[in-house]
Amino acid sequence: MAFLARGTWRGYQPKPQDSEDAVHDACGVCGIYAPGERVARATFFALYALQHRGQESAGIAISDGVKLHCHKDMGLLSQIFTEDILAKLPGYLSVGHTRYSTTGSSVVYNAQPLLTPSSLGEFALAHNGNLVNVAELREKLPDSLIPTSNSDSDVIARLISSAFEGDIEERVARVMQQCIGAFSIVLATERQLFGFRDPWGVRPLCIGKYGSGWMFASESCALATVGAEFIREVEPGEIVVIDDAGVHTRTVITPHKAAHCVFEYIYFSRPDTVYAGRELYLARYQMGKELAKEAPSDADVVMGVPDSATAAAIGYADESGIPYIEGLMKNRYIGRTFIHPDQEMRTQGVKLKFNPLIANLKGRRVVLIDDSIVRGTTTRQLVALLRRSGAEQVHVRITCPPMRHPCFLGVDVATYDQLIAANMSVPQIRETIDADSLVFLSEGGLVRATARDRNDLCMGCFTGVYPPGIDEKLEGLVRRPIEA
C-alpha cells in the first residue's frame, strides 16, 4: 500500500527543517509566586528541568510587586543567564519560558516571555502550544495592535491587552473562548500569577506548592527540581489565579472535551514526570511490553535508542525474555551548542550523537527500540551503524503507530512530503532503512500503555483526525493522504 500526500494547511507555517530527524515540542513554561523570596534562581532551575522542551531561546520575567523586569535571548539557559543577570532580576513573582519554534521565526523578537502593555498595566506571557485560528484572531485586533511578528503567542497577548473592559482574569476568560488550538499559558502581572489551559488540554500544565507560595510548570519534574510539591494538573479550560488573596479557580465553559497529546507519553515529557496520575517511565515501559506481545522477534539482545526509548526497551526485554543491553552511548552535549557541524561532519550523521558498544553488538541479532520514525534518515543511519558494528540482524520496533500526518497544535512534525510514513508503506520503510524487520506499535497497544481512555487523547498525527472543535477548522485546508 502506498500513500500519496502533498500540501499543508495554509494557516500553518512549519519551521524550516534542519538535518535532524526528530520530533520537537514547542516549549516549556513555568511561574512562581512566593512573597518575601527572590525567585529568579528557582525559576532558572525549573526551566533547566524543562530544557528538553525547547533549546532555541529562553527568558525569565520577574516582578517585585511594582514593576516587571525581563531578560531573554537566543540559546540555552546556561548561555543566557549568569549569576550577575539573575541578581538583576529581583522579585517574588516570575514567569519563565524555554522555546522551540513551530510557528514564528526562531529570532530573539519571538523569544518569551512577552512583555505586553495594557490599560491595567504590563503583563508577561509564556505560551506552550499552537493556535489553528490565528488568522481570524488577528482580524479582531485594532490596526494599532496587529503584531509585526508571526507568533500566535503575540496574538494571544495582544487580544488580552486590547480588551476594553474587565480585569485580567475576565479578559483571559474571554480570549480563551476565542482561541482554537493548544495553549498552556503562564501569565504574570505586577502582583498576580495566572495559569490557564485550553479546553482540550492538549499541552500539559501543573500546579505545585512552593514553600509558602505556589508554582506552575509544564511538567511535574520541574516542580521536584526546586523542591515544590506537586498538587495537581491545571484542568482543561481552567484558569488558576494566585495573588495576595490566595488561590482561586474558574472554568471557561465550552462544548469541547479533553484531547491530551499522546506524544507527551511517547517522547516529549521527561520519564520522571507524572501525567494524569501516571509516571511516564511506566507508560513507556508498558509500550515496550505491548510491542513484545504484538511483534515478537527471534533475536539475541534488545536495546533502545538512548535516552527516550530506554524504558520501552527494558519493557520489551522483560516481556520477551530477550536480554537487555546498551548498544549505543549517547554524547549528551552534541545538539546543546550553536556551533553547527560543517557539511563534511554532517555526512557522518548519527556518529556525532551515538557511539556503538561493539562488544555488545558483534555477531548478535538485535532488536532496536525507538520512539518514532519521522523522515527515516536517523533510523537508517542507526541501522547502518549497528551493522557496521557487527550486528548480524537488526529488527526495528517503534513505540507508536506510523506518523502519517503533521501536527498543528505545537509540535514540530514535518509536512506530508517529508513524513516517510505518509508516502511509503511499512514494507517500503523497512526496505528504506535496511532493517531485517520493522513493526510499529498499534493504536490499541499505545492507548493501553497510557492507561487513558482513547477518547481523551489526540492522535491526529497517526490518524489524521484531530479533536472535535479543532478538526473542523482544518477541514478543507489539509490534504490528507489518499490510498493509491
JOKAKA-V803110 format. One record per residue. PHI is phi in degrees with one decimal (NA if undefined). D_CENTER is the distance of its C-alpha to the mean C-alpha in Angstrom with 2 decimals. Layout:
[[PHI & D_CENTER] [PHI & D_CENTER]]
This chain:
[[NA & 31.00] [-111.5 & 29.53] [-125.0 & 27.03] [-110.1 & 27.60] [-148.9 & 24.76] [-144.4 & 24.75] [99.3 & 23.59] [-135.8 & 20.62] [-64.7 & 20.44] [-70.0 & 22.42] [-89.1 & 20.37] [-111.7 & 17.17] [-116.0 & 17.20] [-65.1 & 14.89] [-66.7 & 14.45] [-54.8 & 17.34] [-83.3 & 16.53] [-95.6 & 17.71] [-80.9 & 19.04] [-81.3 & 15.98] [-97.6 & 15.28] [-153.6 & 11.67] [-105.9 & 8.36] [-122.0 & 5.85] [-86.3 & 2.66] [-72.1 & 5.31] [-176.9 & 6.16] [-126.4 & 7.58] [-130.6 & 10.90] [-156.2 & 14.06] [-164.2 & 17.73] [-131.3 & 21.03] [-126.2 & 24.41] [-146.9 & 27.20] [-52.5 & 30.62] [89.3 & 32.86] [-117.9 & 30.20] [-97.1 & 28.64] [-106.0 & 24.89] [-60.3 & 23.72] [-65.1 & 23.68] [-63.4 & 21.83] [-64.3 & 19.16] [-58.3 & 18.91] [-71.5 & 18.53] [-64.0 & 15.95] [-65.0 & 13.80] [-59.9 & 14.83] [-70.4 & 13.37] [-106.5 & 9.90] [-58.5 & 10.64] [-64.2 & 8.43] [-84.1 & 5.36] [-174.2 & 7.92] [-130.9 & 11.45] [-99.9 & 13.30] [-153.8 & 14.62] [-157.1 & 14.94] [-164.1 & 17.43] [-135.3 & 19.24] [-114.0 & 21.65] [-128.5 & 24.41] [-115.7 & 27.24] [-99.0 & 30.59] [96.2 & 31.64] [-122.3 & 33.28] [-144.3 & 31.00] [-89.7 & 27.38] [-118.4 & 26.88] [-138.8 & 23.85] [-134.8 & 22.97] [-153.2 & 20.16] [-167.3 & 20.09] [-79.8 & 18.48] [118.6 & 17.49] [-83.5 & 16.30] [-55.3 & 17.28] [-66.6 & 20.27] [-88.6 & 21.41] [-97.6 & 21.25] [-108.8 & 22.68] [-121.3 & 26.06] [-58.4 & 28.34] [-63.9 & 30.34] [-67.7 & 27.48] [-62.6 & 26.29] [-66.1 & 29.98] [-90.8 & 30.14] [-117.5 & 27.51] [-79.7 & 29.71] [148.3 & 28.80] [-110.9 & 27.68] [-133.2 & 24.85] [-137.9 & 21.58] [-134.5 & 18.28] [-128.5 & 15.74] [-151.4 & 12.79] [-130.2 & 10.97] [-123.8 & 9.79] [-126.6 & 8.66] [-74.2 & 10.65] [-114.9 & 10.46] [-110.4 & 13.57] [90.5 & 15.86] [-63.6 & 17.30] [-85.1 & 16.18] [-134.8 & 19.17] [-63.8 & 20.06] [-58.5 & 21.13] [-92.6 & 17.59] [-63.5 & 16.46] [-122.4 & 15.94] [-68.2 & 17.27] [-91.7 & 19.53] [-91.3 & 23.08] [-130.8 & 24.83] [-78.4 & 28.47] [-149.0 & 29.81] [-66.7 & 33.21] [-99.7 & 32.15] [114.2 & 31.05] [-81.1 & 28.02] [-138.6 & 24.51] [-113.2 & 21.22] [-128.7 & 17.95] [-125.2 & 14.30] [-125.7 & 11.83] [-119.8 & 8.16] [138.8 & 8.28] [-158.2 & 10.97] [-94.4 & 14.59] [-104.6 & 16.78] [-117.9 & 20.07] [-63.7 & 19.78] [-63.9 & 23.07] [-64.2 & 24.93] [-66.9 & 23.73] [-58.1 & 24.93] [-67.3 & 28.31] [-83.1 & 28.66] [-83.6 & 28.57] [-60.0 & 31.91] [-54.7 & 32.67] [-72.2 & 32.72] [-114.2 & 29.10] [-66.9 & 27.38] [-63.0 & 24.68] [-84.6 & 25.57] [-88.8 & 21.94] [-105.7 & 19.78] [-92.3 & 16.95] [-68.8 & 16.36] [-61.1 & 15.64] [-65.6 & 19.23] [-63.7 & 20.56] [-59.3 & 19.37] [-60.6 & 20.94] [-74.3 & 24.11] [-63.3 & 24.48] [-64.1 & 24.55] [-66.0 & 26.92] [-83.7 & 29.21] [-61.6 & 30.04] [-94.7 & 33.76] [-148.5 & 34.14] [92.1 & 32.63] [-77.7 & 30.91] [-60.1 & 27.26] [-60.5 & 26.41] [-64.7 & 28.34] [-65.9 & 26.76] [-61.1 & 23.22] [-60.9 & 24.39] [-67.6 & 25.97] [-68.1 & 23.01] [-58.8 & 20.70] [-73.1 & 23.28] [-93.2 & 23.08] [-82.1 & 19.38] [-119.1 & 18.05] [136.2 & 14.40] [-103.1 & 11.26] [-153.8 & 11.83] [-111.2 & 11.29] [-129.0 & 13.74] [-115.3 & 15.86] [-130.9 & 19.19] [-127.5 & 22.27] [-97.0 & 25.84] [-64.7 & 28.58] [-135.4 & 29.11] [-130.4 & 26.44] [-122.5 & 22.81] [-119.8 & 20.82] [-130.5 & 17.65] [-146.0 & 17.00] [-137.9 & 14.74] [-61.7 & 15.24] [-62.0 & 17.73] [-86.9 & 15.45] [63.1 & 13.06] [-60.9 & 10.14] [-98.4 & 7.59] [-77.6 & 8.97] [-162.0 & 11.65] [-129.2 & 14.60] [-126.6 & 17.97] [-141.8 & 20.24] [-93.6 & 23.76] [-114.6 & 24.18] [58.5 & 27.90] [-89.0 & 29.80] [-112.2 & 26.85] [-139.1 & 23.36] [-151.8 & 19.74] [-111.6 & 16.38] [-159.5 & 13.01] [-61.4 & 9.40] [-134.3 & 10.43] [-65.4 & 14.06] [-61.4 & 14.18] [-70.0 & 14.36] [-63.1 & 17.25] [-62.2 & 18.99] [-60.7 & 18.82] [-105.9 & 21.02] [82.0 & 23.13] [-83.6 & 21.94] [-95.7 & 22.55] [-63.5 & 19.89] [-103.0 & 21.53] [-171.7 & 19.30] [-82.1 & 16.29] [-69.6 & 16.82] [-73.1 & 17.95] [-55.0 & 16.91] [78.2 & 19.19] [-99.1 & 20.22] [-112.7 & 21.15] [-112.4 & 21.88] [-116.1 & 24.35] [-125.0 & 25.53] [-154.6 & 28.71] [-68.6 & 32.17] [-89.1 & 33.07] [113.5 & 30.43] [-119.5 & 27.46] [-139.8 & 27.63] [-131.3 & 25.41] [-148.0 & 25.80] [-113.2 & 24.29] [-85.3 & 24.11] [-78.0 & 25.79] [-138.9 & 24.54] [-80.6 & 25.33] [-86.9 & 21.74] [-119.4 & 20.47] [-58.7 & 17.29] [-150.4 & 14.86] [-72.3 & 11.81] [-66.7 & 9.05] [-70.0 & 10.50] [-72.3 & 7.75] [-61.7 & 6.69] [-74.3 & 10.28] [-75.5 & 10.51] [-148.2 & 8.16] [-60.9 & 4.77] [-72.3 & 6.96] [-65.7 & 10.18] [-64.8 & 13.15] [-88.6 & 15.11] [-78.5 & 12.93] [-97.5 & 14.89] [-132.4 & 13.36] [54.7 & 16.09] [77.9 & 18.68] [-129.0 & 17.61] [-66.6 & 16.61] [-69.7 & 13.95] [-57.2 & 16.29] [-66.7 & 18.78] [-63.6 & 16.67] [-71.1 & 16.01] [-58.7 & 19.66] [-68.1 & 20.73] [-59.3 & 18.92] [-64.4 & 21.14] [-64.5 & 24.14] [-62.0 & 23.63] [-63.1 & 23.48] [-63.6 & 26.68] [-71.3 & 28.37] [-79.8 & 27.44] [-138.1 & 27.87] [-65.2 & 30.33] [-140.9 & 31.45] [-84.8 & 34.71] [-141.2 & 33.38] [-99.0 & 34.20] [-143.3 & 30.89] [-120.6 & 27.20] [-140.0 & 24.51] [-115.0 & 20.75] [-76.7 & 18.72] [-73.2 & 17.79] [-103.2 & 15.79] [-67.5 & 13.18] [-106.0 & 16.12] [-63.0 & 18.66] [-61.7 & 18.64] [-65.5 & 18.98] [-64.9 & 21.75] [-65.7 & 23.59] [-62.7 & 23.42] [-62.1 & 24.82] [-62.8 & 27.51] [-64.0 & 28.52] [-74.4 & 28.88] [-87.0 & 30.65] [82.7 & 32.77] [-83.0 & 31.95] [-60.9 & 31.54] [-88.8 & 28.17] [-133.3 & 28.26] [-93.8 & 26.25] [-109.0 & 26.68] [-134.4 & 24.49] [-104.1 & 24.13] [-97.0 & 21.06] [-83.7 & 21.64] [-75.0 & 18.86] [-102.5 & 19.91] [-67.5 & 19.70] [93.3 & 16.78] [-104.9 & 17.05] [-141.4 & 19.79] [-102.7 & 20.52] [-92.0 & 23.66] [-83.8 & 22.87] [-65.4 & 25.03] [-76.2 & 27.84] [-62.4 & 28.46] [-63.0 & 30.71] [-70.3 & 28.13] [-61.0 & 25.46] [-67.1 & 27.78] [-76.2 & 27.53] [55.0 & 23.91] [-65.9 & 22.35] [-64.5 & 25.19] [-66.6 & 23.61] [-102.2 & 20.86] [-128.4 & 22.82] [-115.9 & 26.43] [-79.2 & 28.10] [-96.9 & 30.19] [-60.3 & 33.16] [-62.3 & 35.22] [-86.1 & 32.71] [-109.5 & 32.41] [-61.6 & 35.88] [77.0 & 37.80] [-113.9 & 35.20] [-89.7 & 33.54] [-112.0 & 29.82] [-96.9 & 27.06] [-102.7 & 23.80] [-100.3 & 20.66] [-138.6 & 17.27] [-84.1 & 13.98] [-167.6 & 14.17] [-125.9 & 16.33] [-100.4 & 15.15] [-97.0 & 18.13] [96.2 & 20.07] [-65.9 & 21.13] [-66.3 & 19.58] [-61.6 & 20.78] [-61.2 & 24.16] [-66.4 & 24.42] [-65.5 & 23.60] [-60.6 & 26.23] [-62.6 & 28.68] [-63.6 & 28.13] [-65.2 & 28.89] [-65.9 & 31.96] [-64.6 & 33.21] [-87.7 & 32.89] [105.9 & 35.29] [-63.5 & 33.29] [-75.7 & 35.68] [-139.2 & 33.14] [-132.0 & 29.34] [-107.0 & 27.94] [-94.4 & 24.24] [-127.8 & 22.33] [-115.3 & 18.77] [-83.3 & 16.90] [-149.8 & 15.87] [-69.2 & 18.03] [-60.5 & 18.44] [-87.8 & 15.81] [-108.3 & 18.32] [-141.0 & 16.56] [-69.3 & 14.09] [-108.6 & 11.28] [-114.9 & 12.31] [-123.7 & 9.84] [101.8 & 7.20] [-123.9 & 6.13] [-83.5 & 8.52] [-105.1 & 10.71] [-58.5 & 14.33] [-74.8 & 17.16] [-53.0 & 19.68] [-71.3 & 22.05] [-99.0 & 19.57] [-78.0 & 18.25] [-64.0 & 20.84] [-75.9 & 20.85] [-80.1 & 21.58] [-123.5 & 24.65] [-137.0 & 25.92] [-76.5 & 26.91] [-60.8 & 25.90] [-59.6 & 29.31] [-68.4 & 28.85] [-64.0 & 25.48] [-55.6 & 27.24] [-65.9 & 30.00] [-64.8 & 27.79] [-87.1 & 26.00] [62.9 & 29.44] [-91.8 & 28.54] [-72.5 & 31.37] [-154.2 & 29.32] [-145.1 & 25.86] [-137.6 & 24.50] [-98.4 & 21.22] [-64.3 & 20.59] [-72.4 & 21.85] [-58.7 & 20.07] [-62.6 & 22.45] [-64.5 & 21.75] [-64.7 & 17.99] [-62.3 & 18.69] [-59.4 & 21.31] [-67.3 & 19.06] [-76.8 & 16.69] [61.6 & 19.94] [-113.8 & 18.90] [-71.5 & 20.89] [-54.1 & 19.93] [-72.5 & 20.42] [-94.6 & 17.72] [-117.8 & 14.92] [-93.2 & 13.48] [-126.7 & 14.23] [-59.8 & 14.93] [-70.0 & 13.67] [-97.5 & 16.39] [-102.2 & 18.99] [79.1 & 18.89] [-110.1 & 19.44] [-98.6 & 17.01] [-58.2 & 17.55] [-54.4 & 21.03] [98.9 & 21.24] [-103.3 & 18.51] [-56.0 & 20.05] [-63.3 & 23.32] [-70.0 & 21.97] [-91.9 & 20.94] [-59.4 & 24.24] [86.3 & 26.45] [-103.6 & 23.90] [-110.9 & 22.04] [-92.0 & 24.26] [-78.3 & 23.21] [-57.8 & 24.48] [-118.9 & 28.14] [-66.0 & 29.87] [-92.2 & 32.63]]
